[in-house]
Amino acid sequence: MGIDGVKFRKPVEPGCLLDLHVTILQAKRNICKFEGRAMLGDQLATECQFTAMIADPPSD
């Protein structure tokens, strides 16, 4: 739904292995605000806060 405060700290190229760290900052009904960091080994590649709507998967 939205991304705030994105900071790119290190270039990431195809084939790089990213370790994603995500924590929930706030949850109201089905809308959550998260804080995320992407790590390349022990170095921070990017960080941001983002908002997402959590929904049930569609029924087949």
PDB file with SEQRES, HELIX, SHEET and CRYST1 records, atoms N, CA, C and O in Angstrom:
SEQRES   1 A   60  MET GLY ILE ASP GLY VAL LYS PHE ARG LYS PRO VAL GLU          
SEQRES   2 A   60  PRO GLY CYS LEU LEU ASP LEU HIS VAL THR ILE LEU GLN          
SEQRES   3 A   60  ALA LYS ARG ASN ILE CYS LYS PHE GLU GLY ARG ALA MET          
SEQRES   4 A   60  LEU GLY ASP GLN LEU ALA THR GLU CYS GLN PHE THR ALA          
SEQRES   5 A   60  MET ILE ALA ASP PRO PRO SER ASP                              
SHEET    1 AA1 4 GLY A   2  PHE A   8  0                                        
SHEET    2 AA1 4 GLN A  43  MET A  53 -1                                        
SHEET    3 AA1 4 ILE A  31  LEU A  40 -1                                        
SHEET    4 AA1 4 ASP A  19  LYS A  28 -1                                        
CRYST1    1.000    1.000    1.000  90.00  90.00  90.00 P 1           1          
ATOM      1  N   MET A   1       0.815  -1.198   0.000  1.00  0.00           N  
ATOM      2  CA  MET A   1       0.000   0.000   0.000  1.00  0.00           C  
ATOM      3  C   MET A   1       0.857   1.261   0.000  1.00  0.00           C  
ATOM      4  O   MET A   1       0.486   2.268  -0.603  1.00  0.00           O  
ATOM      5  N   GLY A   2       2.013   1.206   0.682  1.00  0.00           N  
ATOM      6  CA  GLY A   2       2.867   2.383   0.706  1.00  0.00           C  
ATOM      7  C   GLY A   2       4.241   2.075   1.271  1.00  0.00           C  
ATOM      8  O   GLY A   2       4.417   1.130   2.041  1.00  0.00           O  
ATOM      9  N   ILE A   3       5.225   2.897   0.871  1.00  0.00           N  
ATOM     10  CA  ILE A   3       6.604   2.755   1.333  1.00  0.00           C  
ATOM     11  C   ILE A   3       7.091   4.137   1.754  1.00  0.00           C  
ATOM     12  O   ILE A   3       6.910   5.114   1.028  1.00  0.00           O  
ATOM     13  N   ASP A   4       7.715   4.215   2.944  1.00  0.00           N  
ATOM     14  CA  ASP A   4       8.224   5.485   3.468  1.00  0.00           C  
ATOM     15  C   ASP A   4       9.673   5.335   3.910  1.00  0.00           C  
ATOM     16  O   ASP A   4      10.110   4.252   4.300  1.00  0.00           O  
ATOM     17  N   GLY A   5      10.404   6.434   3.843  1.00  0.00           N  
ATOM     18  CA  GLY A   5      11.751   6.499   4.393  1.00  0.00           C  
ATOM     19  C   GLY A   5      12.721   5.484   3.823  1.00  0.00           C  
ATOM     20  O   GLY A   5      13.543   4.933   4.555  1.00  0.00           O  
ATOM     21  N   VAL A   6      12.636   5.230   2.521  1.00  0.00           N  
ATOM     22  CA  VAL A   6      13.531   4.246   1.901  1.00  0.00           C  
ATOM     23  C   VAL A   6      14.931   4.843   1.788  1.00  0.00           C  
ATOM     24  O   VAL A   6      15.110   5.978   1.346  1.00  0.00           O  
ATOM     25  N   LYS A   7      15.921   4.046   2.200  1.00  0.00           N  
ATOM     26  CA  LYS A   7      17.316   4.447   2.061  1.00  0.00           C  
ATOM     27  C   LYS A   7      18.079   3.274   1.463  1.00  0.00           C  
ATOM     28  O   LYS A   7      18.086   2.174   2.015  1.00  0.00           O  
ATOM     29  N   PHE A   8      18.720   3.526   0.331  1.00  0.00           N  
ATOM     30  CA  PHE A   8      19.546   2.516  -0.326  1.00  0.00           C  
ATOM     31  C   PHE A   8      20.983   2.756   0.104  1.00  0.00           C  
ATOM     32  O   PHE A   8      21.549   3.814  -0.168  1.00  0.00           O  
ATOM     33  N   ARG A   9      21.574   1.773   0.777  1.00  0.00           N  
ATOM     34  CA  ARG A   9      22.906   1.934   1.359  1.00  0.00           C  
ATOM     35  C   ARG A   9      24.006   1.252   0.552  1.00  0.00           C  
ATOM     36  O   ARG A   9      25.154   1.696   0.578  1.00  0.00           O  
ATOM     37  N   LYS A  10      23.670   0.178  -0.165  1.00  0.00           N  
ATOM     38  CA  LYS A  10      24.679  -0.606  -0.877  1.00  0.00           C  
ATOM     39  C   LYS A  10      24.035  -1.172  -2.138  1.00  0.00           C  
ATOM     40  O   LYS A  10      22.895  -1.635  -2.086  1.00  0.00           O  
ATOM     41  N   PRO A  11      24.737  -1.144  -3.271  1.00  0.00           N  
ATOM     42  CA  PRO A  11      24.175  -1.709  -4.496  1.00  0.00           C  
ATOM     43  C   PRO A  11      23.939  -3.216  -4.364  1.00  0.00           C  
ATOM     44  O   PRO A  11      24.721  -3.928  -3.734  1.00  0.00           O  
ATOM     45  N   VAL A  12      22.856  -3.678  -4.965  1.00  0.00           N  
ATOM     46  CA  VAL A  12      22.523  -5.103  -5.002  1.00  0.00           C  
ATOM     47  C   VAL A  12      22.430  -5.510  -6.467  1.00  0.00           C  
ATOM     48  O   VAL A  12      21.746  -4.861  -7.260  1.00  0.00           O  
ATOM     49  N   GLU A  13      23.117  -6.581  -6.815  1.00  0.00           N  
ATOM     50  CA  GLU A  13      23.145  -7.052  -8.198  1.00  0.00           C  
ATOM     51  C   GLU A  13      22.478  -8.417  -8.290  1.00  0.00           C  
ATOM     52  O   GLU A  13      22.368  -9.121  -7.286  1.00  0.00           O  
ATOM     53  N   PRO A  14      22.031  -8.797  -9.486  1.00  0.00           N  
ATOM     54  CA  PRO A  14      21.446 -10.134  -9.639  1.00  0.00           C  
ATOM     55  C   PRO A  14      22.412 -11.209  -9.142  1.00  0.00           C  
ATOM     56  O   PRO A  14      23.614 -11.160  -9.403  1.00  0.00           O  
ATOM     57  N   GLY A  15      21.858 -12.166  -8.427  1.00  0.00           N  
ATOM     58  CA  GLY A  15      22.660 -13.251  -7.872  1.00  0.00           C  
ATOM     59  C   GLY A  15      23.061 -13.027  -6.424  1.00  0.00           C  
ATOM     60  O   GLY A  15      23.516 -13.959  -5.760  1.00  0.00           O  
ATOM     61  N   CYS A  16      22.901 -11.794  -5.916  1.00  0.00           N  
ATOM     62  CA  CYS A  16      23.220 -11.522  -4.509  1.00  0.00           C  
ATOM     63  C   CYS A  16      22.182 -12.189  -3.616  1.00  0.00           C  
ATOM     64  O   CYS A  16      21.006 -12.265  -3.972  1.00  0.00           O  
ATOM     65  N   LEU A  17      22.615 -12.666  -2.465  1.00  0.00           N  
ATOM     66  CA  LEU A  17      21.716 -13.276  -1.488  1.00  0.00           C  
ATOM     67  C   LEU A  17      21.390 -12.241  -0.426  1.00  0.00           C  
ATOM     68  O   LEU A  17      22.272 -11.799   0.310  1.00  0.00           O  
ATOM     69  N   LEU A  18      20.115 -11.853  -0.347  1.00  0.00           N  
ATOM     70  CA  LEU A  18      19.662 -10.869   0.632  1.00  0.00           C  
ATOM     71  C   LEU A  18      19.034 -11.577   1.819  1.00  0.00           C  
ATOM     72  O   LEU A  18      18.295 -12.549   1.659  1.00  0.00           O  
ATOM     73  N   ASP A  19      19.332 -11.088   2.997  1.00  0.00           N  
ATOM     74  CA  ASP A  19      18.703 -11.569   4.222  1.00  0.00           C  
ATOM     75  C   ASP A  19      17.738 -10.474   4.661  1.00  0.00           C  
ATOM     76  O   ASP A  19      18.170  -9.376   5.012  1.00  0.00           O  
ATOM     77  N   LEU A  20      16.430 -10.758   4.645  1.00  0.00           N  
ATOM     78  CA  LEU A  20      15.410  -9.756   4.953  1.00  0.00           C  
ATOM     79  C   LEU A  20      14.990  -9.847   6.411  1.00  0.00           C  
ATOM     80  O   LEU A  20      14.684 -10.928   6.912  1.00  0.00           O  
ATOM     81  N   HIS A  21      14.979  -8.703   7.087  1.00  0.00           N  
ATOM     82  CA  HIS A  21      14.554  -8.611   8.482  1.00  0.00           C  
ATOM     83  C   HIS A  21      13.351  -7.676   8.530  1.00  0.00           C  
ATOM     84  O   HIS A  21      13.465  -6.497   8.194  1.00  0.00           O  
ATOM     85  N   VAL A  22      12.200  -8.197   8.946  1.00  0.00           N  
ATOM     86  CA  VAL A  22      10.961  -7.411   8.965  1.00  0.00           C  
ATOM     87  C   VAL A  22      10.314  -7.530  10.337  1.00  0.00           C  
ATOM     88  O   VAL A  22      10.180  -8.626  10.880  1.00  0.00           O  
ATOM     89  N   THR A  23       9.912  -6.381  10.893  1.00  0.00           N  
ATOM     90  CA  THR A  23       9.190  -6.369  12.166  1.00  0.00           C  
ATOM     91  C   THR A  23       7.901  -5.573  12.005  1.00  0.00           C  
ATOM     92  O   THR A  23       7.846  -4.611  11.239  1.00  0.00           O  
ATOM     93  N   ILE A  24       6.873  -5.980  12.731  1.00  0.00           N  
ATOM     94  CA  ILE A  24       5.595  -5.264  12.705  1.00  0.00           C  
ATOM     95  C   ILE A  24       5.679  -4.097  13.683  1.00  0.00           C  
ATOM     96  O   ILE A  24       6.017  -4.284  14.852  1.00  0.00           O  
ATOM     97  N   LEU A  25       5.371  -2.899  13.204  1.00  0.00           N  
ATOM     98  CA  LEU A  25       5.343  -1.719  14.054  1.00  0.00           C  
ATOM     99  C   LEU A  25       3.951  -1.452  14.596  1.00  0.00           C  
ATOM    100  O   LEU A  25       3.788  -1.015  15.735  1.00  0.00           O  
ATOM    101  N   GLN A  26       2.943  -1.722  13.763  1.00  0.00           N  
ATOM    102  CA  GLN A  26       1.560  -1.413  14.136  1.00  0.00           C  
ATOM    103  C   GLN A  26       0.622  -2.294  13.328  1.00  0.00           C  
ATOM    104  O   GLN A  26       0.850  -2.536  12.143  1.00  0.00           O  
ATOM    105  N   ALA A  27      -0.433  -2.774  13.977  1.00  0.00           N  
ATOM    106  CA  ALA A  27      -1.432  -3.597  13.281  1.00  0.00           C  
ATOM    107  C   ALA A  27      -2.822  -3.141  13.694  1.00  0.00           C  
ATOM    108  O   ALA A  27      -3.152  -3.107  14.880  1.00  0.00           O  
ATOM    109  N   LYS A  28      -3.632  -2.792  12.702  1.00  0.00           N  
ATOM    110  CA  LYS A  28      -5.033  -2.413  12.921  1.00  0.00           C  
ATOM    111  C   LYS A  28      -5.870  -3.140  11.882  1.00  0.00           C  
ATOM    112  O   LYS A  28      -5.710  -2.944  10.678  1.00  0.00           O  
ATOM    113  N   ARG A  29      -6.758  -3.977  12.371  1.00  0.00           N  
ATOM    114  CA  ARG A  29      -7.582  -4.821  11.501  1.00  0.00           C  
ATOM    115  C   ARG A  29      -6.709  -5.585  10.532  1.00  0.00           C  
ATOM    116  O   ARG A  29      -5.904  -6.412  10.960  1.00  0.00           O  
ATOM    117  N   ASN A  30      -6.839  -5.339   9.241  1.00  0.00           N  
ATOM    118  CA  ASN A  30      -6.041  -6.083   8.259  1.00  0.00           C  
ATOM    119  C   ASN A  30      -4.953  -5.222   7.610  1.00  0.00           C  
ATOM    120  O   ASN A  30      -4.394  -5.609   6.584  1.00  0.00           O  
ATOM    121  N   ILE A  31      -4.649  -4.062   8.196  1.00  0.00           N  
ATOM    122  CA  ILE A  31      -3.597  -3.189   7.686  1.00  0.00           C  
ATOM    123  C   ILE A  31      -2.478  -3.124   8.715  1.00  0.00           C  
ATOM    124  O   ILE A  31      -2.709  -2.831   9.888  1.00  0.00           O  
ATOM    125  N   CYS A  32      -1.254  -3.406   8.253  1.00  0.00           N  
ATOM    126  CA  CYS A  32      -0.101  -3.431   9.152  1.00  0.00           C  
ATOM    127  C   CYS A  32       0.992  -2.509   8.638  1.00  0.00           C  
ATOM    128  O   CYS A  32       1.176  -2.341   7.432  1.00  0.00           O  
ATOM    129  N   LYS A  33       1.715  -1.911   9.587  1.00  0.00           N  
ATOM    130  CA  LYS A  33       2.885  -1.114   9.244  1.00  0.00           C  
ATOM    131  C   LYS A  33       4.113  -1.892   9.701  1.00  0.00           C  
ATOM    132  O   LYS A  33       4.164  -2.386  10.827  1.00  0.00           O  
ATOM    133  N   PHE A  34       5.097  -1.996   8.817  1.00  0.00           N  
ATOM    134  CA  PHE A  34       6.290  -2.783   9.057  1.00  0.00           C  
ATOM    135  C   PHE A  34       7.540  -1.922   8.932  1.00  0.00           C  
ATOM    136  O   PHE A  34       7.528  -0.858   8.312  1.00  0.00           O  
ATOM    137  N   GLU A  35       8.611  -2.409   9.534  1.00  0.00           N  
ATOM    138  CA  GLU A  35       9.932  -1.845   9.326  1.00  0.00           C  
ATOM    139  C   GLU A  35      10.779  -2.966   8.753  1.00  0.00           C  
ATOM    140  O   GLU A  35      10.773  -4.079   9.279  1.00  0.00           O  
ATOM    141  N   GLY A  36      11.506  -2.686   7.682  1.00  0.00           N  
ATOM    142  CA  GLY A  36      12.286  -3.732   7.045  1.00  0.00           C  
ATOM    143  C   GLY A  36      13.703  -3.309   6.736  1.00  0.00           C  
ATOM    144  O   GLY A  36      13.982  -2.141   6.466  1.00  0.00           O  
ATOM    145  N   ARG A  37      14.602  -4.297   6.781  1.00  0.00           N  
ATOM    146  CA  ARG A  37      15.998  -4.098   6.422  1.00  0.00           C  
ATOM    147  C   ARG A  37      16.429  -5.260   5.534  1.00  0.00           C  
ATOM    148  O   ARG A  37      16.060  -6.408   5.783  1.00  0.00           O  
ATOM    149  N   ALA A  38      17.201  -4.966   4.510  1.00  0.00           N  
ATOM    150  CA  ALA A  38      17.777  -6.001   3.646  1.00  0.00           C  
ATOM    151  C   ALA A  38      19.289  -5.973   3.865  1.00  0.00           C  
ATOM    152  O   ALA A  38      19.935  -4.937   3.707  1.00  0.00           O  
ATOM    153  N   MET A  39      19.838  -7.128   4.232  1.00  0.00           N  
ATOM    154  CA  MET A  39      21.256  -7.240   4.550  1.00  0.00           C  
ATOM    155  C   MET A  39      21.984  -8.056   3.488  1.00  0.00           C  
ATOM    156  O   MET A  39      21.468  -9.064   3.005  1.00  0.00           O  
ATOM    157  N   LEU A  40      23.174  -7.618   3.132  1.00  0.00           N  
ATOM    158  CA  LEU A  40      24.108  -8.369   2.284  1.00  0.00           C  
ATOM    159  C   LEU A  40      25.222  -8.817   3.218  1.00  0.00           C  
ATOM    160  O   LEU A  40      26.149  -8.054   3.494  1.00  0.00           O  
ATOM    161  N   GLY A  41      25.136 -10.043   3.700  1.00  0.00           N  
ATOM    162  CA  GLY A  41      26.080 -10.492   4.724  1.00  0.00           C  
ATOM    163  C   GLY A  41      25.840  -9.703   5.993  1.00  0.00           C  
ATOM    164  O   GLY A  41      24.741  -9.744   6.547  1.00  0.00           O  
ATOM    165  N   ASP A  42      26.850  -8.982   6.467  1.00  0.00           N  
ATOM    166  CA  ASP A  42      26.696  -8.170   7.670  1.00  0.00           C  
ATOM    167  C   ASP A  42      26.550  -6.682   7.353  1.00  0.00           C  
ATOM    168  O   ASP A  42      26.613  -5.846   8.255  1.00  0.00           O  
ATOM    169  N   GLN A  43      26.353  -6.344   6.059  1.00  0.00           N  
ATOM    170  CA  GLN A  43      26.218  -4.947   5.644  1.00  0.00           C  
ATOM    171  C   GLN A  43      24.777  -4.626   5.262  1.00  0.00           C  
ATOM    172  O   GLN A  43      24.108  -5.408   4.586  1.00  0.00           O  
ATOM    173  N   LEU A  44      24.316  -3.465   5.705  1.00  0.00           N  
ATOM    174  CA  LEU A  44      22.962  -3.005   5.394  1.00  0.00           C  
ATOM    175  C   LEU A  44      22.887  -2.543   3.940  1.00  0.00           C  
ATOM    176  O   LEU A  44      23.638  -1.659   3.527  1.00  0.00           O  
ATOM    177  N   ALA A  45      21.978  -3.144   3.161  1.00  0.00           N  
ATOM    178  CA  ALA A  45      21.803  -2.772   1.753  1.00  0.00           C  
ATOM    179  C   ALA A  45      20.711  -1.724   1.596  1.00  0.00           C  
ATOM    180  O   ALA A  45      20.875  -0.761   0.847  1.00  0.00           O  
ATOM    181  N   THR A  46      19.596  -1.908   2.301  1.00  0.00           N  
ATOM    182  CA  THR A  46      18.493  -0.941   2.238  1.00  0.00           C  
ATOM    183  C   THR A  46      17.629  -1.070   3.479  1.00  0.00           C  
ATOM    184  O   THR A  46      17.643  -2.095   4.160  1.00  0.00           O  
ATOM    185  N   GLU A  47      16.874  -0.012   3.764  1.00  0.00           N  
ATOM    186  CA  GLU A  47      15.936  -0.020   4.885  1.00  0.00           C  
ATOM    187  C   GLU A  47      14.734   0.849   4.540  1.00  0.00           C  
ATOM    188  O   GLU A  47      14.844   1.788   3.752  1.00  0.00           O  
ATOM    189  N   CYS A  48      13.587   0.531   5.134  1.00  0.00           N  
ATOM    190  CA  CYS A  48      12.378   1.315   4.882  1.00  0.00           C  
ATOM    191  C   CYS A  48      11.292   0.946   5.889  1.00  0.00           C  
ATOM    192  O   CYS A  48      11.426  -0.004   6.660  1.00  0.00           O  
ATOM    193  N   GLN A  49      10.222   1.720   5.857  1.00  0.00           N  
ATOM    194  CA  GLN A  49       8.978   1.384   6.532  1.00  0.00           C  
ATOM    195  C   GLN A  49       7.942   1.225   5.436  1.00  0.00           C  
ATOM    196  O   GLN A  49       7.922   1.999   4.478  1.00  0.00           O  
ATOM    197  N   PHE A  50       7.077   0.222   5.572  1.00  0.00           N  
ATOM    198  CA  PHE A  50       6.063   0.020   4.550  1.00  0.00           C  
ATOM    199  C   PHE A  50       4.760  -0.435   5.176  1.00  0.00           C  
ATOM    200  O   PHE A  50       4.739  -1.006   6.267  1.00  0.00           O  
ATOM    201  N   THR A  51       3.675  -0.172   4.468  1.00  0.00           N  
ATOM    202  CA  THR A  51       2.335  -0.521   4.904  1.00  0.00           C  
ATOM    203  C   THR A  51       1.764  -1.548   3.932  1.00  0.00           C  
ATOM    204  O   THR A  51       1.901  -1.409   2.717  1.00  0.00           O  
ATOM    205  N   ALA A  52       1.124  -2.576   4.478  1.00  0.00           N  
ATOM    206  CA  ALA A  52       0.549  -3.622   3.638  1.00  0.00           C  
ATOM    207  C   ALA A  52      -0.797  -4.061   4.192  1.00  0.00           C  
ATOM    208  O   ALA A  52      -1.034  -4.012   5.399  1.00  0.00           O  
ATOM    209  N   MET A  53      -1.667  -4.487   3.296  1.00  0.00           N  
ATOM    210  CA  MET A  53      -2.960  -5.040   3.686  1.00  0.00           C  
ATOM    211  C   MET A  53      -2.833  -6.563   3.694  1.00  0.00           C  
ATOM    212  O   MET A  53      -2.421  -7.161   2.700  1.00  0.00           O  
ATOM    213  N   ILE A  54      -3.180  -7.174   4.797  1.00  0.00           N  
ATOM    214  CA  ILE A  54      -3.127  -8.618   4.928  1.00  0.00           C  
ATOM    215  C   ILE A  54      -4.504  -9.152   4.546  1.00  0.00           C  
ATOM    216  O   ILE A  54      -5.509  -8.776   5.150  1.00  0.00           O  
ATOM    217  N   ALA A  55      -4.548 -10.025   3.548  1.00  0.00           N  
ATOM    218  CA  ALA A  55      -5.825 -10.536   3.042  1.00  0.00           C  
ATOM    219  C   ALA A  55      -5.779 -12.057   2.988  1.00  0.00           C  
ATOM    220  O   ALA A  55      -4.703 -12.648   2.895  1.00  0.00           O  
ATOM    221  N   ASP A  56      -6.939 -12.684   3.045  1.00  0.00           N  
ATOM    222  CA  ASP A  56      -7.044 -14.117   2.870  1.00  0.00           C  
ATOM    223  C   ASP A  56      -6.781 -14.446   1.413  1.00  0.00           C  
ATOM    224  O   ASP A  56      -7.157 -13.679   0.527  1.00  0.00           O  
ATOM    225  N   PRO A  57      -6.134 -15.585   1.152  1.00  0.00           N  
ATOM    226  CA  PRO A  57      -5.930 -15.965  -0.250  1.00  0.00           C  
ATOM    227  C   PRO A  57      -7.270 -16.251  -0.935  1.00  0.00           C  
ATOM    228  O   PRO A  57      -8.215 -16.701  -0.286  1.00  0.00           O  
ATOM    229  N   PRO A  58      -7.353 -15.991  -2.240  1.00  0.00           N  
ATOM    230  CA  PRO A  58      -8.629 -16.242  -2.945  1.00  0.00           C  
ATOM    231  C   PRO A  58      -8.970 -17.731  -2.921  1.00  0.00           C  
ATOM    232  O   PRO A  58      -8.083 -18.582  -2.990  1.00  0.00           O  
ATOM    233  N   SER A  59     -10.251 -18.031  -2.824  1.00  0.00           N  
ATOM    234  CA  SER A  59     -10.677 -19.425  -2.842  1.00  0.00           C  
ATOM    235  C   SER A  59     -10.788 -19.888  -4.300  1.00  0.00           C  
ATOM    236  O   SER A  59     -11.177 -19.119  -5.178  1.00  0.00           O  
ATOM    237  N   ASP A  60     -10.445 -21.140  -4.538  1.00  0.00           N  
ATOM    238  CA  ASP A  60     -10.474 -21.679  -5.909  1.00  0.00           C  
ATOM    239  C   ASP A  60     -11.809 -22.309  -6.222  1.00  0.00           C  
ATOM    240  O   ASP A  60     -12.010 -22.812  -7.328  1.00  0.00           O  
TER     241      ASP A  60                                                      
END                                                                             
